Amino acid sequence: MEVSEGDDIDIHDISPTAWRLLRVAAGFGQREVEVEIDDIMQAHISMLENNNRSLSEQRLEVLFELYRSELTNKQVRVLVSNF
């Protein structure tokens, strides 16, 4: 399997602002994420993006993969690196 540029991003280093920008850039509203991913509620997304709570490692990985599937590696890298 080829390693992409996004594979070396530590999901724990993504800022709340970058999480929000990744979601929006990927074309998802908070409620749409809730529909796409089992066991994640709109409130979880809101708390993550407002730095009030983090999600489990597994949920963060699933969320990151959802967003990343809709974006290019360059878009992901720019958002995570700059925000």
Contacts in CASP RR format, 6 or more apart in sequence:
PFRMAT RR
TARGET T0000
AUTHOR 0000-0000-0000
METHOD contacts of the structure
MODEL  1
MEVSEGDDIDIHDISPTAWRLLRVAAGFGQREVEVEIDDIMQAHISMLEN
NNRSLSEQRLEVLFELYRSELTNKQVRVLVSNF
4 73 0 8 1.000
5 73 0 8 1.000
5 74 0 8 1.000
5 76 0 8 1.000
5 77 0 8 1.000
6 68 0 8 1.000
6 73 0 8 1.000
6 76 0 8 1.000
6 77 0 8 1.000
9 64 0 8 1.000
9 76 0 8 1.000
9 77 0 8 1.000
9 80 0 8 1.000
11 57 0 8 1.000
11 60 0 8 1.000
11 61 0 8 1.000
11 64 0 8 1.000
12 54 0 8 1.000
12 60 0 8 1.000
13 80 0 8 1.000
14 22 0 8 1.000
14 64 0 8 1.000
14 80 0 8 1.000
15 83 0 8 1.000
16 48 0 8 1.000
16 49 0 8 1.000
16 50 0 8 1.000
16 51 0 8 1.000
17 49 0 8 1.000
17 83 0 8 1.000
18 79 0 8 1.000
18 80 0 8 1.000
18 83 0 8 1.000
19 48 0 8 1.000
19 49 0 8 1.000
19 63 0 8 1.000
20 49 0 8 1.000
21 79 0 8 1.000
21 83 0 8 1.000
22 64 0 8 1.000
22 67 0 8 1.000
22 68 0 8 1.000
22 71 0 8 1.000
22 76 0 8 1.000
22 79 0 8 1.000
22 80 0 8 1.000
23 29 0 8 1.000
23 30 0 8 1.000
23 33 0 8 1.000
23 45 0 8 1.000
23 49 0 8 1.000
23 67 0 8 1.000
25 67 0 8 1.000
25 70 0 8 1.000
25 71 0 8 1.000
25 75 0 8 1.000
25 79 0 8 1.000
26 66 0 8 1.000
26 67 0 8 1.000
26 68 0 8 1.000
26 69 0 8 1.000
26 70 0 8 1.000
26 71 0 8 1.000
27 70 0 8 1.000
28 36 0 8 1.000
28 66 0 8 1.000
28 67 0 8 1.000
28 70 0 8 1.000
30 42 0 8 1.000
30 45 0 8 1.000
30 46 0 8 1.000
31 42 0 8 1.000
33 40 0 8 1.000
33 42 0 8 1.000
33 45 0 8 1.000
33 63 0 8 1.000
33 66 0 8 1.000
34 40 0 8 1.000
34 41 0 8 1.000
34 42 0 8 1.000
34 45 0 8 1.000
36 66 0 8 1.000
37 59 0 8 1.000
37 62 0 8 1.000
37 63 0 8 1.000
37 66 0 8 1.000
39 59 0 8 1.000
40 55 0 8 1.000
40 59 0 8 1.000
40 62 0 8 1.000
40 63 0 8 1.000
44 53 0 8 1.000
44 55 0 8 1.000
44 59 0 8 1.000
45 63 0 8 1.000
46 52 0 8 1.000
47 53 0 8 1.000
48 54 0 8 1.000
48 55 0 8 1.000
48 63 0 8 1.000
54 60 0 8 1.000
55 63 0 8 1.000
67 76 0 8 1.000
68 76 0 8 1.000
71 79 0 8 1.000
END
